[in-house]
């Protein structure tokens, strides 16, 4: 049985914490007494996340408005965090964008923006923090990195309609496995959560839009429900907990069975 406040005294950084998965994960971590760093390019959105959290939780929260695709802004964020807190136990690379069309029709500017945010961004953030995380005295795990990928980046889910997005998320899945190998000796676990179709701002928080999109793409969901962001937060909470201390390098798919149903239903 896990302790109710197993993140007490530990700090979690969530990028893209202003809405969707990021907001729900931040709320979940706070419920287990984690102090928080909320990052987003939109300051008002993380202020709203902070206010929601503080209604029910007594935790410390630092707001960091920064573009993770900009290495200089990430390094400034790192300095600010360690001026306020003495550790960073959980790092969630959640911020990401859609963009581009099929891979060969995507314009150069769209390619650069998608890859900068979805691939370079997590690389910038992880690079800025892993050294200090590795020196932390938490036992048996010094720190945990959680990447938010997508079924669009998996072998079964690669989608030419969103080609560049698929490429970017496939790269983040590869980074997850590489960083697990590189950081394992430092007692840092690295895992990914791989969502399918969820009710989030990326789909305009509109279930009717999602149903129409599913129909247009001929997508089948064995569990015929649209996912909710809190379900991703529940998996993130598991990965943040001691129950996952011996798990690393995994891309945990949470999609209602969508990817296994391709060409079968």
For each residue, the residues with C-beta under 8 A, 3 or more apart:
1:
2: 6 241 242 243
3: 6
4: 32
5: 8 32 33
6: 2 3 32 33 241 242
7: 10 12 29 32 33 34 89 90 240
8: 5 32 33 34
9: 33 87
10: 7 34 35 87 89 90 138
11: 34 35 36 37 81 85 87 88 89 90
12: 7 26 29 34 35 36 37 88 89 90 91 92 240
13: 36 37 39 81 88 90 91 92 125 129
14: 17 22 25 26 29 36 37 38 39 92 94
15: 22 39 40 68 92 93 94 95 121 122 125
16: 19 20 21 22 39 40 94 95 96
17: 14 22 23 25 26 36 38 39 40 45 46 49 94
18: 22 23 38 40 42 44 45 46 48 49
19: 16 22 23 45 49 200 201
20: 16 23 24 198 200 201 202 229
21: 16 24 25 94 148 195 198 200 229 232 233
22: 14 15 16 17 18 19 25 26 40 49 92 94 95
23: 17 18 19 20 26 27 49 52 229
24: 20 21 27 28 229 230 232 233
25: 14 17 21 22 28 29 92 94 232 233 236 237
26: 12 14 17 22 23 29 30 36 38 49 53
27: 23 24 30 31 49 52 53 233
28: 24 25 31 32 230 233 234 236 237
29: 7 12 14 25 26 32 34 36 90 236 237 240
30: 26 27 33 34 36 53 56 57 59
31: 27 28 56 57
32: 4 5 6 7 8 28 29 237 240 241
33: 5 6 7 8 9 30 57 59
34: 7 8 10 11 12 29 30 59 89 90 240
35: 10 11 12 59 60 61 85
36: 11 12 13 14 17 26 29 30 53 59 60 61 62
37: 11 12 13 14 61 62 63 64 77 81 85 88
38: 14 17 18 26 46 49 50 61 62 63 64
39: 13 14 15 16 17 46 64 65 66 68 77 95
40: 15 16 17 18 22 43 45 46 65 95
41: 65 66 67
42: 18 45 46 65
43: 40 46 47 63 65
44: 18 47 48
45: 17 18 19 40 42 48 49
46: 17 18 38 39 40 42 43 49 50 63 64 65
47: 43 44 50 51 63
48: 18 44 45 51 52
49: 17 18 19 22 23 26 27 38 45 46 52 53
50: 38 46 47 53 54 61 63
51: 47 48 54 55
52: 23 27 48 49 55
53: 26 27 30 36 49 50 56 57 59 61
54: 50 51 57 58 59 61
55: 51 52
56: 30 31 53
57: 30 31 33 53 54
58: 54
59: 30 33 34 35 36 53 54
60: 35 36 84 85
61: 35 36 37 38 50 53 54
62: 36 37 38 80 81 84 85
63: 37 38 43 46 47 50
64: 37 38 39 46 77 80 81
65: 39 40 41 42 43 46
66: 39 41 70 73 74 76 77
67: 41 70 73
68: 15 39 73 74 95 117 121 122 124 125
69: 113 116 117 120 121 124
70: 66 67 73 74 124
71: 74 75 124 128
72: 75 76
73: 66 67 68 70 76 77
74: 66 68 70 71 77 78 124 125 128
75: 71 72 78 79 128
76: 66 72 73 79 80
77: 37 39 64 66 73 74 80 81 128
78: 74 75 81 82 128 129
79: 75 76 82 83
80: 62 64 76 77 83 84
81: 11 13 37 62 64 77 78 84 85 88
82: 78 79 85 86 88 132
83: 79 80
84: 60 62 80 81
85: 11 35 37 60 62 81 82 88
86: 82
87: 9 10 11 136 138
88: 11 12 13 37 81 82 85 91 129 132 133 136 143
89: 7 10 11 12 34 133 136 138 143 144 240
90: 7 10 11 12 13 29 34 143 144 146 240
91: 12 13 88 125 126 129 133 143 144 145 146
92: 12 13 14 15 22 25 145 146 147 148 236
93: 15 121 122 125 126 145 146 147 148 172
94: 14 15 16 17 21 22 25 148
95: 15 16 22 39 40 68 117 121
96: 16 117 118 121 148 150 168 169
97: 113 114 117 118
98: 114 162 165 202
99: 110 113 114 164 165
100: 103 106 107 110 111 114 162 163 164 165
101: 105 106 110 161 162 163 164
102: 105 106 160 161 163
103: 100 106 160 163 164 166 167
104: 163
105: 101 102 163
106: 100 101 102 103 110 111 114 163 164
107: 100 110 111
108: 111 112
109: 112 113
110: 99 100 101 106 107 113 114 164
111: 100 106 107 108 114 115 164
112: 108 109 115 116
113: 69 97 99 109 110 116 117
114: 97 98 99 100 106 110 111 117 118 164 165 168
115: 111 112 118 119 120 164 167 168 171
116: 69 112 113 119 120 121
117: 68 69 95 96 97 113 114 120 121
118: 96 97 114 115 121 122 165 168 169 171 172
119: 115 116 122 123 168 171 172 175
120: 69 115 116 117 123 124
121: 15 68 69 93 95 96 116 117 118 124 125
122: 15 68 93 118 119 125 126 147 172 175
123: 119 120 126 127 175
124: 68 69 70 71 74 120 121 127 128
125: 13 15 68 74 91 93 121 122 128 129
126: 91 93 122 123 129 130 145 175 179
127: 123 124 130
128: 71 74 75 77 78 124 125
129: 13 78 88 91 125 126 132 133
130: 126 127 133 134 143 145 179 183 186 188
131: 134 135
132: 82 88 129 135 136
133: 88 89 91 129 130 136 142 143 145 186 188
134: 130 131 142 143 183 186 187 188
135: 131 132 142
136: 87 88 89 132 133 142 143
137: 142
138: 10 87 89 141 142 143
139:
140: 187 245
141: 138 144 187 188 189 242 245
142: 133 134 135 136 137 138 186 187 188
143: 88 89 90 91 130 133 134 136 138 187 188 189
144: 89 90 91 141 188 189 190 191 239 240 244
145: 91 92 93 126 130 133 179 183 188 189 190 191
146: 90 91 92 93 190 191 192 193 236 239 240
147: 92 93 122 172 173 175 176 190 191 192 193
148: 21 92 93 94 96 192 193 195 232
149: 153 169 172 173 176 192 193 194 195 251
150: 96 153 154 157 165 166 169 194 195
151: 154 156 157 194 195 196 253 255 258 259
152: 157 158 159 162 165 166 169
153: 149 150 157 158 166 167 168 169 170 171 172 173 194
154: 150 151 157 158 170 173 194 251 253 259
155: 158
156: 151 259 260 262
157: 150 151 152 153 154 166 196 258 259 262
158: 152 153 154 155 166 170
159: 152 162 163 165 166 217
160: 102 103 163 166
161: 101 102 217
162: 98 100 101 152 159 165 166
163: 100 101 102 103 104 105 106 159 160 166 167
164: 99 100 101 103 106 110 111 114 115 167 168
165: 98 99 100 114 118 150 152 159 162 168 169
166: 103 150 152 153 157 158 159 160 162 163 169 170
167: 103 115 153 163 164 170 171
168: 96 114 115 118 119 153 164 165 171 172
169: 96 118 149 150 152 153 165 166 172 173
170: 153 154 158 166 167 173 174
171: 115 118 119 153 167 168 174 175
172: 93 118 119 122 147 149 153 168 169 175 176 192
173: 147 149 153 154 169 170 176 177 192 194 251
174: 170 171 177 178
175: 119 122 123 126 147 171 172 178 179
176: 147 149 172 173 179 180 190 191 192 249 250 251
177: 173 174 180 181 249 251
178: 174 175 181 182
179: 126 130 145 175 176 182 183 190
180: 176 177 183 184 189 190 191 248 249
181: 177 178 184 249
182: 178 179
183: 130 134 145 179 180 186 188 189 190
184: 180 181 187 188 189 248
185:
186: 130 133 134 142 183
187: 134 140 141 142 143 184
188: 130 133 134 141 142 143 144 145 183 184
189: 141 143 144 145 180 183 184 239 244 245 247 248
190: 144 145 146 147 176 179 180 183 248 249
191: 144 145 146 147 176 180 239 244 247 248 249 250 251 252
192: 146 147 148 149 172 173 176 250 251 252
193: 146 147 148 149 232 235 236 239 251 252 254
194: 149 150 151 153 154 173 251 252 253 254 255
195: 21 148 149 150 151 198 227 232 254 255
196: 151 157 221 227 253 254 255 256 258 259
197: 203 210 213 214 219 221 226 227 255 256 258
198: 20 21 195 203 226 227 228 229 231 232
199: 203 205 207 210 226 227 228 229
200: 19 20 21 203 205 229
201: 19 20 204 205
202: 20 98
203: 197 198 199 200 206 209 210 213
204: 201 209
205: 199 200 201
206: 203 209 210
207: 199 210 211 226
208: 211 212
209: 203 204 206 212 213
210: 197 199 203 206 207 213 214 226
211: 207 208 214 215 226
212: 208 209 215 216
213: 197 203 209 210 216 217 219
214: 197 210 211 217 219 221
215: 211 212 218 219
216: 212 213
217: 159 161 213 214
218: 215
219: 197 213 214 215 258
220: 258 261 262 264 265
221: 196 197 214 224 225 256 257 258 261
222: 256 257 258 260 261 265
223: 256 257
224: 221 256
225: 221 256
226: 197 198 199 207 210 211
227: 195 196 197 198 199 231 232 254 255 256
228: 198 199 231
229: 20 21 23 24 198 199 200 232 233
230: 24 28 233 234
231: 198 227 228 234 235 254
232: 21 24 25 148 193 195 198 227 229 235 236 254
233: 21 24 25 27 28 229 230 236 237
234: 28 230 231 237 238
235: 193 231 232 238 239 252 254
236: 25 28 29 92 146 193 232 233 239 240
237: 25 28 29 32 233 234 240 241
238: 234 235 241 243 244
239: 144 146 189 191 193 235 236 244 247 252
240: 7 12 29 32 34 89 90 144 146 236 237 244
241: 2 6 32 237 238 244
242: 2 6 141 245
243: 2 238
244: 144 189 191 238 239 240 241 247
245: 140 141 189 242
246:
247: 189 191 239 244 250
248: 180 184 189 190 191
249: 176 177 180 181 190 191
250: 176 191 192 247
251: 149 154 173 176 177 191 192 193 194
252: 191 192 193 194 235 239
253: 151 154 194 196 259
254: 193 194 195 196 227 231 232 235
255: 151 194 195 196 197 227 258 259
256: 196 197 221 222 223 224 225 227
257: 221 222 223 260 261
258: 151 157 196 197 219 220 221 222 255 261 262
259: 151 154 156 157 196 253 255 262
260: 156 222 257 264
261: 220 221 222 257 258 264 265
262: 156 157 220 258 259
263:
264: 220 260 261
265: 220 222 261
